[in-house]
Amino acid sequence: MRGVMIQGTASNVGKSWIATGLCRLLVCRGLAIAPFKSQNMSNNSYITRNGEEIGRAQGVQAEAAFVEATVDMNPILLKPTSDQRSEVIIHGVSQAAWSGSEYRTHWYEQGKQAIKQSVQRLEQDYDALVIEGAGSPVEVNLNDRELVNMSIADLINVPVILVADIDRGGVFASIVGTLELLPEKHRERIKGLIINKFRGERALFESGIEWIENYTGIPVLGVLPHLEDHGIEGEDSLTIQSTPAKREKSLDIAVIHWPYLSNETDISPLTQEQDVSIRYVRSVDQLGKPDALILPGTRSTIEDYLACEEKGLTEAIGAYAERGGVIVGICGGYQILSDVMYRHEADKDGVQGIGIFPLSTTFVKNKQTIRVSGHIHEASGYSLVPMSGYEIHLGRTAGSIKYPFLQLNDGPEGISLDQGRLIGTYLHDCFHNDEWRTEWLNRLRRKSGLSEQVMTDTGGRDERYERLAKHLETYLDTEKIIQMIEESAP
């Protein structure tokens, strides 16, 4: 099948957003494009229309390509549950949690077969694939059974573009070192290089480009200037960044950074607000007195709760709530705010939560993965505006809920106390709903003596994809990349 693969000298060099921009750019050139990442390790999920779970990056790339995301675009998703174990999801279905060695032993062949099936299905509907690798292609201790870099380039028989991040320093060594560690047959697959996150005067780097091309024999297809606030959601926690105040006076919103934080893309719409600063909190001394506190999702709810309890952070969160603090708990954060959490249905003792909500959460085997829609519940204390998002959780939270947060199509959901000062919900993407987010923020602004703001449209994702595609077309040799794709046809 025709296509091009984006690999990197390391994690977080910009592979995901370059692949996203290429999806939009190539579609606008008349190609039917599908994104593809054979194996993704990320706690950022995307729920397909069929309620199946894939990596967030491939869902975003599908949007950029004007196509509906499917499990074939990310046949294997690994979600870390601890430092040594991950949940294995194949074609959107959870299989089990395995250690790295167990996965390589028990799931390698099944995973390889799933990848082949997905490529065959995508080949029937699309002209070409924009394929994303993972980490580095020269993890030499793992390359005998890898399922995401050069083995996939070989399987689909596509050229590779290698991306390096100049912003972190050592760009020459990272490129040359990667090429030197590749076997010759794989080094020959690399048909171009991209230097990403460049700052400063391009003219001062011309001699560097010349040196790279002369030394490696591979053309530099472009030097991409650092793109501030591109708005493209990141793949994993390496992309998390606190945002400084954009105005002299701004809202201070703290976000608890769990050890196994997941779906932090829930926070991204807040980063687009001009008078909001986001900071991540890992310890009591970092909490301070924020205007609001968000407890986001976590992949290991009880373990993360216990880790934060040991630091005294959970006690500090409870004290903040008692002082009148504003809190939103999403998914795992919602569960942690309950009275008690049971590890399984037979668990009689449970683990005590922070206790802000008079509820209990029981963890079950069957995961809930579904897109949902509805509106704010009339008892929540907020305007009855439309709401949509997705749920992805193993916990079932129950108790006496007099004031739900949402009214979804299948019934009330979540909890809202003290006229919406304290909120718990399973709805991921809740802050992506512009009307409610604006009302929530304006309450904080009034309380802090700031001016209310009109609604910021964070739903303009299409505009961000267009901006990214234009950025790539401006600074990349687009014609060379298209030629590479055309020549990849068998």
Secondary structure, 3 states (H helix, E strand, C coil): CEEEEEEECCCCCCHHHHHHHHHHHHHHCCCCEEEECCEEECCCEEECCCCCEEEHHHHHHHHHCCCCCCHHHCCEEEEECCCCEEEEEECCEEEEEEEHHHHHHHCHHHHHHHHHHHHHHHHHHCCEEEEECCCCCCCCCCHHHCCCCHHHHHHHCCCEEEEEEHHHCCHHHHHHHHHHHCCHHHHCCEEEEEEEEECCCHHHHHHHHHHHHHHHCCCEEEEEECCCCCCCCCCCHHHCCCECCCCCCCEEEEEECCCCEECHHHHHHHHCCCCEEEEEECCHHHHCCCCEEEECEECCHHHHHHHHHHCCHHHHHHHHHHCCCCEEEECHHHHHCEEEEECCCCCCCCEECCCCEEEEEEEEEEEEEEEEEEEECCCCCCCCCEEEEEEEEEEEEEECCCCCCEEECCEEECEEECCCCEEEECCECHHHCHHHHHHHHHHHHHHHCCCCCCCCCCCCHHHHHHHHHHHHHHHECHHHHHHHHHHCCC
